[in-house]
Amino acid sequence: MAVNPDSVAILSAFSAVDLSGLERVKLMNRVDQKFILPESQLNELLHELLSHYHILEIDGKREFAYDSLYYDTNQLDLYRDHHNGKPNRVKIRKRDYLDTGSSYFEIKRKIKGYRTEKYRIQTGMDAEIGSDESRLLTAHDLEHLNLIPSIKIHYHRITLAGIETPERITIDRALEFEDNEHRQHLEGLVIIEVKQDQVKRESPIIKALRKRRNRPFGISKYALGVVLLRLSSKTNAFRHKVTKINQLIANYGA
């Protein structure tokens, strides 16, 4: 993918924070809000945020490549829980940080459809669920699930940490979804996730998005991937969201 020189310039303008500095907004128990944005509008948004956020920098890099491998049952029970609006649900994944070579096995619990708790252990980059991963699943009463790899999602991520407010922002672009047979790109779309200890509507990024009449967009990347790859016939709850994404990309271009 070609690099937009304007994107490089705006990322370089942020003050940097390293991984240790990011620890103060680790937020393993948090409230999440997702938003979607045309990539063509990202630089303008970032310019408004320059004085309010640090950017994560590691070894001189400020944007990082990620692979997330999601696990589910043969019947896609975890996806169906999300589709059906189950308030207490989980996502299980292995995430590879391709630029640093580290990997984590993670459990994300949604509590009453509102708060998110995340638990993780460092692991290898292969897809197998080993003994350490099994112990984590058992500790969270998930050992009964007959998990298999479901889909893999590739993307590039920018991470911001609030200067005045305890919040972390992730900005994902260049999304690509794949299973054993299919691959689907989402060029031109950015997914923004605002992670806070509690909802703070006066945070700089929430105000900037609200000014653009950009409202929270409640669909996970995993559920989006299942729909785009047509792995499930049960998609009614998400169909209008996929239509909105396609319209956004068509209207604003990549």
For each residue, the residues with C-beta under 8 A, 3 or more apart:
1: 174
2:
3: 7 8
4: 7 8 43
5: 8 9
6: 9 10 43
7: 3 4 10 11 42 43
8: 3 4 5 11 12
9: 5 6 12 13
10: 6 7 13 14 43 46 47 50
11: 7 8 14 46 55 62 63 158
12: 8 9 62
13: 9 10 50
14: 10 11 46 50 53 54 55 62 160
15: 54 55
16: 54 55 56 57 62
17: 21 22 54 55 56 57 161
18: 21 22 56 57 58
19: 22 23 56 58
20: 23
21: 17 18 24 54 161
22: 17 18 19 25 26 56 159 161 168
23: 19 20 26
24: 21 161 166
25: 22 161 162 166 167 168 195
26: 22 23 168
27: 30 166 167 168 195 196 197
28: 117 118 119
29: 115 116 117 118 197
30: 27 115 116 195 196 197
31: 114 115 116 195 196 197 198 199
32: 116 193 194 195
33: 193 194 196 199 206 216
34: 191 192 193 194 216 217 218 219 220
35: 191 192 193 194 209 214 215 216 217
36: 189 190 191 192 214 217 244 245 248
37: 41 42 45 189 190 192 209 212 214
38: 41 42 188 189 190 248 249 251 252 253
39: 42 173 187 188 189 190 252 254
40: 188 252 253 254
41: 37 38 44 45 212 252
42: 7 37 38 39 45 46 171 173 190
43: 4 6 7 10 46 47
44: 41 47 48
45: 37 41 42 48 49 208 209 212
46: 10 11 14 42 43 49 50
47: 10 43 44 50
48: 44 45 204 208
49: 45 46 52 53 160 204 205 208
50: 10 13 14 46 47 53
51: 163
52: 49 162 163 164 165 204 205
53: 14 49 50 160 161 162 163 169 204 205
54: 14 15 16 17 21 160 161 163
55: 11 14 15 16 17 62 158 159 160 161
56: 16 17 18 19 22 62 64 158 159 160 161
57: 16 17 18 60 61 62
58: 18 19 61 64 99 100
59: 99
60: 57
61: 57 58 64 99
62: 11 12 14 16 55 56 57 158
63: 11 156 157 158
64: 56 58 61 97 98 99 100 156 157 159
65: 98 99 154 155 156 157
66: 95 96 97 98 154 155 156 157 172
67: 95 96 98 152 153 154
68: 93 94 95 96 152 153 155 221
69: 93 94 95 96 127 149 151 152
70: 91 92 93 149 150 151 152 153 222 225
71: 78 92 93 94 129 147 148 149 150
72: 76 77 78 79 92 147 148 150
73: 76 77 78 145 146 147 148
74: 146 148
75: 80
76: 72 73 79 80 150 226 231 232
77: 72 73 80 81 145
78: 71 72 73 81 82 89 90 91 92 145
79: 72 76 82 83 150 222 223 226 231 232
80: 75 76 77 83 84 232 234
81: 77 78 84 86 89 90
82: 78 79 85 86 89 91 220 222 223
83: 79 80 223 232 234 235 236 237 238
84: 80 81 237
85: 82 113 237
86: 81 82 89
87: 110 111 112 113 114
88: 109 110 111 112 113
89: 78 81 82 86 109 110
90: 78 81 107 108 109 110 140 142
91: 70 78 82 107 108 110 220 222
92: 70 71 72 78 106 107 108 137 142 145 147
93: 68 69 70 71 105 106 108 222
94: 68 69 71 103 104 105 106 123 127 133
95: 66 67 68 69 103 104 106
96: 66 67 68 69 102 103 125
97: 64 66 100 101 102 103 104
98: 64 65 66 67 101
99: 58 59 61 64 65
100: 58 64 97
101: 97 98 125
102: 96 97 122
103: 94 95 96 97 122 123 124 125
104: 94 95 97 120 121 122 123
105: 93 94 120 121 123 129 132 133 136
106: 92 93 94 95 118 119 120
107: 90 91 92 118 119 120 136 137 140 142
108: 90 91 92 93 116 117 118
109: 88 89 90 116 117 118 119 140
110: 87 88 89 90 91 113 114 115 116
111: 87 88 114 115 116 117
112: 87 88 115
113: 85 87 88 110
114: 31 87 110 111
115: 29 30 31 110 111 112
116: 29 30 31 32 108 109 110 111 195
117: 28 29 108 109 111
118: 28 29 106 107 108 109
119: 28 106 107 109 136 139 140
120: 104 105 106 107
121: 104 105 132 133 136
122: 102 103 104
123: 94 103 104 105 130 132 133
124: 103 130
125: 96 101 103
126:
127: 69 94 149
128:
129: 71 105 133 134 137 147
130: 123 124 133 134
131: 134 135
132: 105 121 123 135 136
133: 94 105 121 123 129 130 136 137
134: 129 130 131 137 138 143
135: 131 132 138 139
136: 105 107 119 121 132 133 139 140
137: 92 107 129 133 134 140 142 143 145 147
138: 134 135 141 142 143
139: 119 135 136
140: 90 107 109 119 136 137
141: 138 144
142: 90 92 107 137 138 145
143: 134 137 138
144: 141
145: 73 77 78 92 137 142
146: 73 74
147: 71 72 73 92 129 137
148: 71 72 73 74
149: 69 70 71 127 152
150: 70 71 72 76 79 179 222 226 231
151: 69 70 177 178 179 222 225 226 229 231
152: 67 68 69 70 149 177 178 179
153: 67 68 70 175 176 177 178 221 222 225
154: 65 66 67 174 175 176 178
155: 65 66 68 172 173 174 175 176 221
156: 63 64 65 66 172 173 174
157: 63 64 65 66 170 171 172
158: 11 55 56 62 63 170 171 173
159: 22 55 56 64 168 169 170 171
160: 14 49 53 54 55 56 168 169 170 171 205
161: 17 21 22 24 25 53 54 55 56 167 168 169
162: 25 52 53 165 166 167 168 169 203 204
163: 51 52 53 54
164: 52 204
165: 52 162 196 200 203 204
166: 24 25 27 162 196 197
167: 25 27 161 162 194 195 196 197 200 203 205
168: 22 25 26 27 159 160 161 162 195
169: 53 159 160 161 162 192 193 194 195 205
170: 157 158 159 160 192 193 195
171: 42 157 158 159 160 190 191 192
172: 66 155 156 157 175 190 191 192 193 221
173: 39 42 155 156 158 189 190 191
174: 1 154 155 156 187
175: 153 154 155 172 185 186 189 191 221
176: 153 154 155 183 184 185 186
177: 151 152 153 183 184 186 224 225 228 229
178: 151 152 153 154 182 183 184 229
179: 150 151 152 182 229 231
180:
181:
182: 178 179 229 230
183: 176 177 178
184: 176 177 178 225 228 229
185: 175 176
186: 175 176 177 189 228 245 249
187: 39 174 249 254
188: 38 39 40 248 249 252 253 254
189: 36 37 38 39 173 175 186 245 248 249
190: 36 37 38 39 42 171 172 173
191: 34 35 36 171 172 173 175 221
192: 34 35 36 37 169 170 171 172 205 209
193: 32 33 34 35 169 170 172
194: 32 33 34 35 167 169 203 205 206
195: 25 27 30 31 32 116 167 168 169 170
196: 27 30 31 33 165 166 167 199 200 203
197: 27 29 30 31 166 167
198: 31
199: 31 33 196
200: 165 167 196 203 206
201: 206 207 210
202: 206 207
203: 162 165 167 194 196 200 206 207
204: 48 49 52 53 162 164 165 207 208
205: 49 52 53 160 167 169 192 194 208 209
206: 33 194 200 201 202 203 209 210
207: 201 202 203 204 210 211
208: 45 48 49 204 205 211 212
209: 35 37 45 192 205 206 212 214
210: 201 206 207 213 214
211: 207 208
212: 37 41 45 208 209
213: 210
214: 35 36 37 209 210
215: 35
216: 33 34 35
217: 34 35 36 241 244
218: 34 241
219: 34 223 224 238 241
220: 34 82 91 223 224
221: 68 153 155 172 175 191 224 225
222: 70 79 82 91 93 150 151 153 225 226
223: 79 82 83 219 220 226 227 238
224: 177 219 220 221 227 228 238 241 242 245
225: 70 151 153 177 184 221 222 228 229
226: 76 79 150 151 222 223 229 231 232
227: 223 224 230 232 235 238 239 242
228: 177 184 186 224 225 242
229: 151 177 178 179 182 184 225 226
230: 182 227
231: 76 79 150 151 179 226
232: 76 79 80 83 226 227 235
233:
234: 80 83
235: 83 227 232 238 239 242
236: 83 239
237: 83 84 85
238: 83 219 223 224 227 235 241 242
239: 227 235 236 242 243
240: 243 244
241: 217 218 219 224 238 244 245
242: 224 227 228 235 238 239 245 246
243: 239 240 246 247
244: 36 217 240 241 247 248
245: 36 186 189 224 241 242 248 249
246: 242 243 249 250
247: 243 244 250 251
248: 36 38 188 189 244 245 251 252
249: 38 186 187 188 189 245 246 252 253 254
250: 246 247 253
251: 38 247 248
252: 38 39 40 41 188 248 249
253: 38 40 188 249 250
254: 39 40 187 188 249
